[in-house]
Amino acid sequence: MMRPASLSACLIGFLWIVAASPPLKAEPPVDGNATADEKTTTPESAASEALTEWQSTGLPLMQAYCVDCHNEDVQEGGLDLSPFETLSDLTTAEVKRVLEMVRFGAMPPEDYDTPEIEERKLLVSSLEATMYSSTCDLTPRAGKVTVRRLNRSEYNNTIRDLFGMDLRPADRFPSDEVGAGFDNNGDVLSLSPMLIEKFIEAAEHVSQNVIVDPDDLPVLRLEVPGDQIPIYGEPKIGSFSGRFVDGDSFAWIDLEAPFDGDYRIDVRGGATSKERGRVNVAICDASGTLLATDGLDYFGGGGSADSMNETIELSKGKHRLIFVPVLDDRELKVGETKFESVTNMDPERVKSILAKRGKPVSVERGIDSDEFPFMFRSFKVNGPGKHPSEAYPPKQFEVVRHIAPKKRNRYYDVEKVALKNLTPLMHTVFRGPVTDDEVRPYAQLVEQSVKDGASYHRATQIALSAILVSPRFLFRVETPPADSQPNAFGDVPLSQHQLATRLSYFLWSSTPDQTLLEQADRDQLDVDRLKGHVERMLADQKADAMASDFAAQWLGLRNLTEHEADGKRFPTFDDPLKSAMVRETEALFLHILRHNLPVGEFLTADYTFVDPSLARHYGLTVDESKARDQPYQKVSLSGTPRRGLLSHASVLTLTSTPNRTSPVLRGKWILENILGTKAPDPPAGVPELEDGETAGDNATLREQLELHRQSPSCASCHRVMDQLGFGLDDFDAIGQFRTEEGGKPIDASGALPDGRSFNGGAELSGMLAETEIEGLARTLTERLLTFAIGRELTPDDRCTIDEIIEHTRGNQFRLADLVTEVVLSRQFRFQTYDADATNR
C-alpha cells in the first residue's frame, strides 16, 4: 500500500520536472548505478510515456467513478478533476486531496457506484507508477540536509560517550521542535538565545565534572588531640591532656576513608617510665585483626611524647582503628594476630565515652607508672597517599594525557603541552580532523588561564568548555569539499567523517566511536565496511537509542508521558505503569531489530516483554525473583487475545481519551503508523462527537459513532477509521482486555476496506499481516530514511524507497535489512551538489 502524501509529492515533482528541468548531462555512474547510456531518458519522453500509461490504466477508473461529481460543470467540494486527463494545470492542493481521498477509501461515497477494492488499488498504483517512474527515470538527486544542531537526546548521548559519564545536561534545555515526525530535522532545530545560554552552562558543568584537579580531590586529614582520644577503660588524665592507660585499656578512633588507598597513621605517646623500655603498639581493625605494629619508648615526661607512624591500606568507607599497647612479649603477625578484647566493646559504653570527649576533666598528678604503664598523646591519619584511578572521572587521563611541568611552583611549556592534549581530544569531539591552527587558540586559552592564576587542570577545564560551545561540536555540517565535482546524478559523496557521523547519529543518536573515526581517517568506509558497521553497531547497547528516539517518535510513544487517565475509573494507572508500557514497545522493537526479524512481527508477535507491574496489568505471570536482574522478561501471549503492537497498552492508551476508548483515534493510528496513510483533515465546522446529536443516554460508543457517520461530511472518512478502531474495542482506555462495558457486551467486530471482516484485535492484526506487510515495510522505510538523513522526504526519495522495498521483499522485509539498505542508499551517502555552498 502506498502513501498518499508521497503520491501527491510525486505528481508535483513530475509537473516541476516537465516544466523546468533541462536534460541532464551524461556522466560516469557511481557505485554500480545504471550507466549513463541507460539513463538517457529526457523529461519530455518520460512525461509522454507516463501520460500514455496513465491514460490507459488510471484515467478510465477516475472517469468511471469520480468525474461525474468533479468536473468543470459540477465541482463537488470545489474540486474539478478535468486536468487529470492531461496531467496538466494541477495545483498542489488538488493533487493532495485527490490522492488522500482515493487511497484512504473516503471517496466515492457509499451511496454512489464504488470501485472494487482491486480497482481502487489499480487507480492508486497507476497514479504512483506514472508519476514516480517519471521522476526516477530522470535520475533523482540525493538532496540536501540543512545544517543541524544536536538535539537534546543527541547532546546527552554524545557527552556520555565522549566522557563516560551520564550527566544528561540537555535535560535542562528547552524542548526540541519536531519536523516530519522527528526531532532531529535540521529545518526546525532552531537556536534561541535561551538555548545558547543553556549550551554555555552545560559546557561548564560538563568540563568541571569530566576533569578534576588532583589538588581538589577529597583527602582525609584527621587529627585527634589528647582530650579527644576515646579510651575504652578507666584512664587517668595527666598534664597536657595525656591519656594514661592500664594493661586492659586501649584507644580507638572512627574515620571515613574517601577512597581506597594507603593511609599514614601517626601515633604520639609512649611508655610511662624509662625502666619499662619500648612498648609495642598494635593497630587493629574492628574485628581485632592486626593491621600494623610499631613501638614507642618513654614519652619523656611533661608534654613530650615519642612518635611512630605506619602506613595501612584502607578501603573506601567507614573504619574503626583500635590502638592496643602490648605489654607482654607475644609474637605479633600482621593479618594473623587477633586481639579478642577489642571485639567485645559494649555499644552503650562506647556511646557514653564518646559523649564525654572534650569536656573538662580533673588532671591528676603523680600517676603510678606501674598501674598505668602507657600514655596516648595524639593521633593523626592522612591519606590516601596517592589517589586511585577510580577517584578520577572515567576519561580524565584521556583528556589530560600530559601535564605541563613546573619550576619554582610555576608552569612552563603550557601551550606546547596543551596542544598535545587538545589535538586528539578535539579530533574526537569535533568528529573529524583538526589542524594545528584550529587547536592553537584553545591551547593559548589554557596558557592564558594559567597565567591568570588557574591550575593546569582548571585551565584545561576552561578550554574544554570553549570546545563544547564550538559550532563544530554543536552542529552537524555537511559542506562538500571546495574541490567537489558532481557525479552523473548531480551529487557529491559525503566525506568519510560526515558519513561516519551520519551513521552513528542514525543508529546510536550519538557521536562516532574510535573504530568509526579511525576507518574514516584512513578513507576505509566503503560499502562492505558500512554493512559490517551496521551489524556491529546494532548489537551495541547504544543502539537502544533506535527504540527511545526513532521508534518512540514513529509510534507516538512520547505522547504517553503527558497522557492522563480518569483516576476513579483506572486507579492503577500511574507513572511507573506508563513507563512500563513504553518500555514494552521499545523492547519489542529492539528484539525485532537485533534478531533481524520480518517487520510483520510487529503485527503477529505472540510474545511480549513485561515487568511485574505490566504483567499484572495484562493478567500474565512473570518470575518476580528475577525482576531485579531482568526487569523486563519475555513472556508468551499464547492463549491470550493479544498479538503484536496493536495490543500493547502503550498504543491502546495513547489512542484513548482519559475516560473512554476512541475507535477514531485507534483507527487513525493504524492508518498513519502502520499503513502510512494520512487521514484527511476533518471538514471545517464539523462538531466533536460530544457536541453532536446523541443517540440516547444508554447508547454505546459504537452506536454514537454510527450516528456521527450519518453526516455526509463525516461518513467518507469515518467509515474507514472507525472500522479499524472497533477491532481494538476489546481493550479499554488503558489497554486492559474486556468483554463488556457498562453491563453491555463489547462489539469489537469490523471490516477492512476490501470487505474482510474480523472480530477483535488479534484477528485484525492477523488480517493486516496477511495483506498489508508491504505497506508496513514501506511506512517503516520512509520513517527510517527521514530519521536517518534528518529532513522531510521529497519526490526524488520515493525512488530510493522503491529500491529498498524491492531489495528486501524476497527476505520478508526484515528490519535490520531495511536499516542496512537505508545506510547504503544514495540519499544517506551522498548530497546534492551546491556550487554556491562549496565556494563560500
CORNOR-V922760 format. One record per residue. N is the residue number from 1. RES is the residue in one small letter. OMEGA is omega in radians with two decimals (NA if undefined). Layout:
[[N;RES;OMEGA] [N;RES;OMEGA]]
//
This chain:
[[1;m;-3.03] [2;m;-3.06] [3;r;-3.11] [4;p;-3.11] [5;a;3.12] [6;s;3.14] [7;l;3.14] [8;s;3.11] [9;a;3.11] [10;c;3.13] [11;l;-3.13] [12;i;3.14] [13;g;3.13] [14;f;-3.12] [15;l;3.13] [16;w;-3.13] [17;i;-3.13] [18;v;-3.04] [19;a;-2.88] [20;a;-2.96] [21;s;2.98] [22;p;3.07] [23;p;3.14] [24;l;3.09] [25;k;3.14] [26;a;3.10] [27;e;-3.12] [28;p;-3.14] [29;p;-3.14] [30;v;2.99] [31;d;3.00] [32;g;3.06] [33;n;-3.08] [34;a;-3.11] [35;t;3.13] [36;a;3.14] [37;d;3.14] [38;e;-3.11] [39;k;-3.08] [40;t;3.13] [41;t;3.09] [42;t;3.08] [43;p;-3.08] [44;e;-3.11] [45;s;3.11] [46;a;-3.13] [47;a;-3.13] [48;s;3.13] [49;e;-3.14] [50;a;-3.13] [51;l;3.14] [52;t;-3.13] [53;e;3.13] [54;w;-3.08] [55;q;3.13] [56;s;-3.07] [57;t;-3.01] [58;g;-3.05] [59;l;3.11] [60;p;3.12] [61;l;3.11] [62;m;3.13] [63;q;-3.09] [64;a;-2.97] [65;y;-2.96] [66;c;-2.92] [67;v;3.09] [68;d;-3.12] [69;c;-3.07] [70;h;3.11] [71;n;-3.09] [72;e;-3.08] [73;d;-3.14] [74;v;-3.09] [75;q;3.11] [76;e;-3.11] [77;g;3.13] [78;g;-3.05] [79;l;3.08] [80;d;-3.09] [81;l;-3.12] [82;s;-3.12] [83;p;-3.14] [84;f;3.11] [85;e;-3.11] [86;t;-3.12] [87;l;-3.13] [88;s;3.10] [89;d;3.13] [90;l;3.08] [91;t;3.12] [92;t;-3.10] [93;a;-3.13] [94;e;-3.13] [95;v;-3.11] [96;k;-3.08] [97;r;-3.13] [98;v;-3.08] [99;l;3.11] [100;e;-3.07] [101;m;-3.12] [102;v;-3.11] [103;r;-3.09] [104;f;-3.12] [105;g;-3.09] [106;a;3.14] [107;m;-0.09] [108;p;3.09] [109;p;-3.07] [110;e;-3.09] [111;d;3.04] [112;y;3.02] [113;d;-3.12] [114;t;-3.14] [115;p;2.98] [116;e;-3.07] [117;i;3.14] [118;e;3.09] [119;e;3.12] [120;r;3.12] [121;k;-3.14] [122;l;3.13] [123;l;-3.14] [124;v;-3.11] [125;s;3.11] [126;s;3.07] [127;l;-3.10] [128;e;-3.10] [129;a;-3.12] [130;t;-3.02] [131;m;-3.07] [132;y;3.09] [133;s;3.09] [134;s;3.14] [135;t;-3.06] [136;c;3.11] [137;d;-3.11] [138;l;3.07] [139;t;-3.12] [140;p;-3.08] [141;r;-3.12] [142;a;3.13] [143;g;-3.11] [144;k;3.12] [145;v;3.11] [146;t;3.02] [147;v;-3.06] [148;r;3.10] [149;r;3.03] [150;l;3.03] [151;n;-3.01] [152;r;3.14] [153;s;-3.14] [154;e;3.13] [155;y;-3.13] [156;n;-3.11] [157;n;-3.14] [158;t;3.10] [159;i;3.13] [160;r;-3.04] [161;d;3.07] [162;l;-2.95] [163;f;3.05] [164;g;-3.14] [165;m;-3.12] [166;d;-3.05] [167;l;3.11] [168;r;3.14] [169;p;-3.08] [170;a;3.06] [171;d;3.14] [172;r;3.11] [173;f;2.99] [174;p;3.14] [175;s;3.11] [176;d;3.05] [177;e;-3.12] [178;v;3.07] [179;g;-3.11] [180;a;3.06] [181;g;-3.05] [182;f;-3.09] [183;d;3.03] [184;n;-3.11] [185;n;-3.08] [186;g;-3.10] [187;d;-3.08] [188;v;-3.11] [189;l;-3.09] [190;s;3.14] [191;l;-3.11] [192;s;3.06] [193;p;3.12] [194;m;-3.12] [195;l;3.09] [196;i;3.10] [197;e;3.14] [198;k;3.09] [199;f;-3.13] [200;i;3.11] [201;e;-3.11] [202;a;-3.13] [203;a;3.13] [204;e;3.12] [205;h;-3.13] [206;v;-3.07] [207;s;-3.12] [208;q;3.12] [209;n;-3.07] [210;v;3.02] [211;i;3.04] [212;v;3.03] [213;d;3.13] [214;p;3.14] [215;d;-3.14] [216;d;3.14] [217;l;3.13] [218;p;3.06] [219;v;3.08] [220;l;3.08] [221;r;-3.04] [222;l;3.05] [223;e;-3.13] [224;v;3.11] [225;p;-3.04] [226;g;-3.07] [227;d;3.10] [228;q;-3.10] [229;i;3.07] [230;p;-3.14] [231;i;3.06] [232;y;-3.07] [233;g;-3.14] [234;e;-3.06] [235;p;2.94] [236;k;-3.11] [237;i;-3.13] [238;g;3.09] [239;s;3.13] [240;f;3.00] [241;s;3.04] [242;g;3.13] [243;r;3.14] [244;f;-3.02] [245;v;3.08] [246;d;-3.04] [247;g;-3.13] [248;d;-3.05] [249;s;3.09] [250;f;3.13] [251;a;3.04] [252;w;3.00] [253;i;3.04] [254;d;-3.12] [255;l;3.06] [256;e;3.14] [257;a;-3.11] [258;p;-3.12] [259;f;2.92] [260;d;3.08] [261;g;3.13] [262;d;-3.12] [263;y;3.14] [264;r;-3.14] [265;i;3.09] [266;d;3.13] [267;v;3.04] [268;r;-3.12] [269;g;3.08] [270;g;3.08] [271;a;-3.06] [272;t;3.06] [273;s;3.12] [274;k;-3.05] [275;e;-3.10] [276;r;-3.13] [277;g;-3.04] [278;r;3.09] [279;v;3.07] [280;n;3.06] [281;v;3.13] [282;a;3.04] [283;i;-3.05] [284;c;2.97] [285;d;-3.04] [286;a;3.12] [287;s;-3.12] [288;g;-3.12] [289;t;-3.10] [290;l;3.10] [291;l;-3.14] [292;a;3.10] [293;t;3.09] [294;d;-3.10] [295;g;3.08] [296;l;3.09] [297;d;3.11] [298;y;-3.02] [299;f;3.01] [300;g;3.14] [301;g;3.12] [302;g;3.13] [303;g;-3.10] [304;s;3.10] [305;a;2.93] [306;d;-3.11] [307;s;3.05] [308;m;3.04] [309;n;3.14] [310;e;3.05] [311;t;3.12] [312;i;-3.14] [313;e;3.12] [314;l;3.01] [315;s;3.11] [316;k;3.10] [317;g;-3.05] [318;k;-3.13] [319;h;2.94] [320;r;3.08] [321;l;-3.06] [322;i;-3.05] [323;f;-3.05] [324;v;2.99] [325;p;-3.11] [326;v;-3.01] [327;l;3.08] [328;d;-3.07] [329;d;3.14] [330;r;3.11] [331;e;-3.12] [332;l;3.12] [333;k;3.14] [334;v;3.13] [335;g;-3.12] [336;e;-3.11] [337;t;3.12] [338;k;3.10] [339;f;-3.07] [340;e;-3.05] [341;s;-3.05] [342;v;-3.10] [343;t;-3.07] [344;n;3.14] [345;m;3.14] [346;d;-3.09] [347;p;-3.13] [348;e;3.11] [349;r;3.10] [350;v;-3.14] [351;k;3.14] [352;s;-3.14] [353;i;-3.12] [354;l;-3.12] [355;a;-3.08] [356;k;-3.09] [357;r;3.06] [358;g;3.14] [359;k;-3.14] [360;p;3.13] [361;v;3.12] [362;s;3.11] [363;v;-3.12] [364;e;3.11] [365;r;3.04] [366;g;3.12] [367;i;-3.11] [368;d;-3.09] [369;s;3.09] [370;d;-3.14] [371;e;-3.14] [372;f;-2.96] [373;p;-3.05] [374;f;-3.13] [375;m;3.01] [376;f;-3.14] [377;r;-3.13] [378;s;3.04] [379;f;2.97] [380;k;3.04] [381;v;3.13] [382;n;3.08] [383;g;0.02] [384;p;3.13] [385;g;3.08] [386;k;-3.12] [387;h;3.10] [388;p;-3.14] [389;s;3.14] [390;e;3.14] [391;a;-3.07] [392;y;3.01] [393;p;-3.00] [394;p;-3.06] [395;k;-3.10] [396;q;-3.01] [397;f;2.95] [398;e;3.11] [399;v;3.14] [400;v;-3.09] [401;r;-3.11] [402;h;3.10] [403;i;-3.14] [404;a;3.14] [405;p;3.14] [406;k;3.00] [407;k;-3.08] [408;r;3.08] [409;n;3.10] [410;r;3.10] [411;y;2.99] [412;y;-3.06] [413;d;-3.04] [414;v;-3.11] [415;e;-3.13] [416;k;-3.14] [417;v;3.13] [418;a;3.08] [419;l;-3.13] [420;k;3.12] [421;n;-2.94] [422;l;-3.11] [423;t;3.10] [424;p;3.12] [425;l;-3.10] [426;m;3.05] [427;h;-3.14] [428;t;-3.08] [429;v;-3.12] [430;f;3.03] [431;r;3.13] [432;g;-3.06] [433;p;3.03] [434;v;3.12] [435;t;3.07] [436;d;3.14] [437;d;3.10] [438;e;-3.10] [439;v;-2.98] [440;r;-3.14] [441;p;3.12] [442;y;3.07] [443;a;3.11] [444;q;3.06] [445;l;3.06] [446;v;-3.12] [447;e;-3.13] [448;q;3.14] [449;s;3.09] [450;v;3.11] [451;k;-3.14] [452;d;3.04] [453;g;3.13] [454;a;3.00] [455;s;-3.12] [456;y;-3.12] [457;h;3.10] [458;r;3.10] [459;a;3.10] [460;t;3.02] [461;q;-3.12] [462;i;3.12] [463;a;3.13] [464;l;3.08] [465;s;3.12] [466;a;3.12] [467;i;-3.06] [468;l;3.00] [469;v;3.08] [470;s;3.06] [471;p;-3.13] [472;r;3.04] [473;f;-3.00] [474;l;-3.05] [475;f;3.01] [476;r;-3.07] [477;v;-3.10] [478;e;3.12] [479;t;3.11] [480;p;3.05] [481;p;-3.05] [482;a;-3.08] [483;d;-3.09] [484;s;3.03] [485;q;-3.09] [486;p;3.06] [487;n;-3.08] [488;a;-3.14] [489;f;-3.09] [490;g;-3.09] [491;d;3.00] [492;v;3.14] [493;p;2.97] [494;l;3.03] [495;s;-3.12] [496;q;-3.11] [497;h;3.03] [498;q;3.13] [499;l;3.10] [500;a;-3.13] [501;t;3.09] [502;r;-3.08] [503;l;-3.07] [504;s;3.13] [505;y;3.03] [506;f;-3.02] [507;l;-3.04] [508;w;-2.96] [509;s;-3.06] [510;s;-3.04] [511;t;3.09] [512;p;3.04] [513;d;-3.06] [514;q;3.13] [515;t;3.12] [516;l;-3.09] [517;l;-3.12] [518;e;3.09] [519;q;3.06] [520;a;3.09] [521;d;-3.08] [522;r;-3.13] [523;d;-3.06] [524;q;-3.09] [525;l;3.07] [526;d;-3.04] [527;v;-3.11] [528;d;3.14] [529;r;3.07] [530;l;3.10] [531;k;3.13] [532;g;3.13] [533;h;3.12] [534;v;3.13] [535;e;3.13] [536;r;-3.03] [537;m;3.09] [538;l;3.12] [539;a;-3.12] [540;d;3.13] [541;q;-3.14] [542;k;3.10] [543;a;2.99] [544;d;3.10] [545;a;3.07] [546;m;3.10] [547;a;-3.03] [548;s;-3.12] [549;d;-3.14] [550;f;-3.04] [551;a;-3.11] [552;a;3.11] [553;q;3.07] [554;w;-3.05] [555;l;3.11] [556;g;-3.04] [557;l;-3.12] [558;r;3.12] [559;n;-3.10] [560;l;-3.11] [561;t;-3.09] [562;e;-3.09] [563;h;3.10] [564;e;3.06] [565;a;-3.14] [566;d;-3.07] [567;g;3.14] [568;k;-3.11] [569;r;-3.06] [570;f;-3.04] [571;p;-3.12] [572;t;-3.08] [573;f;-3.14] [574;d;-3.07] [575;d;3.09] [576;p;3.12] [577;l;3.08] [578;k;3.13] [579;s;3.13] [580;a;3.10] [581;m;-3.13] [582;v;-3.08] [583;r;3.09] [584;e;-3.09] [585;t;3.09] [586;e;-3.13] [587;a;3.09] [588;l;3.12] [589;f;-3.10] [590;l;3.11] [591;h;3.12] [592;i;-3.13] [593;l;-3.02] [594;r;3.06] [595;h;3.12] [596;n;-3.14] [597;l;3.08] [598;p;-3.10] [599;v;3.07] [600;g;3.11] [601;e;3.08] [602;f;-3.14] [603;l;-2.97] [604;t;-3.05] [605;a;3.11] [606;d;3.12] [607;y;3.05] [608;t;-3.07] [609;f;-3.05] [610;v;2.94] [611;d;-3.10] [612;p;-3.10] [613;s;3.13] [614;l;3.07] [615;a;3.10] [616;r;3.12] [617;h;-3.12] [618;y;-3.04] [619;g;3.12] [620;l;3.09] [621;t;3.05] [622;v;3.09] [623;d;-3.05] [624;e;3.08] [625;s;3.13] [626;k;-3.00] [627;a;-3.12] [628;r;-3.12] [629;d;-3.10] [630;q;-3.03] [631;p;-3.10] [632;y;-3.07] [633;q;3.08] [634;k;-3.12] [635;v;3.13] [636;s;3.04] [637;l;3.13] [638;s;-3.14] [639;g;3.10] [640;t;3.13] [641;p;-3.07] [642;r;3.02] [643;r;2.97] [644;g;-3.06] [645;l;-3.02] [646;l;3.10] [647;s;3.11] [648;h;3.14] [649;a;3.12] [650;s;-3.11] [651;v;-3.09] [652;l;-3.13] [653;t;-3.09] [654;l;3.05] [655;t;3.07] [656;s;2.99] [657;t;-3.11] [658;p;-3.05] [659;n;3.13] [660;r;3.06] [661;t;3.09] [662;s;3.08] [663;p;3.13] [664;v;-3.13] [665;l;-3.12] [666;r;3.09] [667;g;3.12] [668;k;3.12] [669;w;3.13] [670;i;-3.12] [671;l;-2.99] [672;e;-3.01] [673;n;3.13] [674;i;-3.06] [675;l;3.10] [676;g;-3.12] [677;t;-3.13] [678;k;3.09] [679;a;3.10] [680;p;3.06] [681;d;3.12] [682;p;3.11] [683;p;3.13] [684;a;3.05] [685;g;3.11] [686;v;-3.08] [687;p;3.00] [688;e;-3.10] [689;l;-3.09] [690;e;-3.08] [691;d;-3.08] [692;g;3.13] [693;e;-3.11] [694;t;-3.13] [695;a;-3.14] [696;g;-3.07] [697;d;-3.07] [698;n;-3.10] [699;a;3.04] [700;t;3.10] [701;l;3.12] [702;r;3.12] [703;e;3.12] [704;q;3.13] [705;l;3.10] [706;e;3.06] [707;l;3.13] [708;h;-3.09] [709;r;3.09] [710;q;3.06] [711;s;-3.13] [712;p;-3.11] [713;s;-3.10] [714;c;-2.93] [715;a;-2.99] [716;s;-3.12] [717;c;-3.03] [718;h;-3.13] [719;r;3.09] [720;v;-3.07] [721;m;-3.04] [722;d;-3.12] [723;q;3.09] [724;l;-3.10] [725;g;3.12] [726;f;-3.13] [727;g;3.13] [728;l;-3.05] [729;d;3.03] [730;d;3.00] [731;f;-3.07] [732;d;-2.99] [733;a;3.02] [734;i;2.95] [735;g;3.07] [736;q;-3.14] [737;f;-3.14] [738;r;3.09] [739;t;3.11] [740;e;3.07] [741;e;-3.13] [742;g;3.13] [743;g;3.13] [744;k;3.13] [745;p;3.11] [746;i;3.04] [747;d;-3.12] [748;a;3.13] [749;s;3.11] [750;g;-3.13] [751;a;3.04] [752;l;3.13] [753;p;3.14] [754;d;3.05] [755;g;3.13] [756;r;-3.10] [757;s;-3.13] [758;f;3.08] [759;n;3.10] [760;g;-3.05] [761;g;-3.11] [762;a;3.11] [763;e;3.11] [764;l;3.13] [765;s;-3.13] [766;g;3.14] [767;m;3.09] [768;l;-3.14] [769;a;-3.13] [770;e;-2.97] [771;t;-2.99] [772;e;-3.10] [773;i;3.12] [774;e;3.07] [775;g;3.09] [776;l;3.13] [777;a;3.13] [778;r;3.11] [779;t;-3.14] [780;l;-3.12] [781;t;3.10] [782;e;3.14] [783;r;3.13] [784;l;-3.13] [785;l;3.10] [786;t;-3.14] [787;f;-3.05] [788;a;-3.06] [789;i;3.01] [790;g;3.07] [791;r;3.07] [792;e;-3.11] [793;l;-3.13] [794;t;3.09] [795;p;3.14] [796;d;-3.08] [797;d;-3.14] [798;r;-3.13] [799;c;3.10] [800;t;3.10] [801;i;3.14] [802;d;-3.13] [803;e;-3.13] [804;i;3.12] [805;i;3.12] [806;e;-3.09] [807;h;-3.03] [808;t;-3.09] [809;r;-3.07] [810;g;3.14] [811;n;3.01] [812;q;3.07] [813;f;-3.14] [814;r;-2.95] [815;l;-3.14] [816;a;3.06] [817;d;3.11] [818;l;3.12] [819;v;3.14] [820;t;-3.14] [821;e;3.07] [822;v;-3.13] [823;v;-3.10] [824;l;-3.07] [825;s;3.09] [826;r;3.14] [827;q;-3.10] [828;f;-2.99] [829;r;-3.09] [830;f;3.00] [831;q;-3.13] [832;t;-3.08] [833;y;3.11] [834;d;-3.08] [835;a;-3.14] [836;d;-3.14] [837;a;-3.12] [838;t;-3.09] [839;n;-3.11] [840;r;NA]]
//
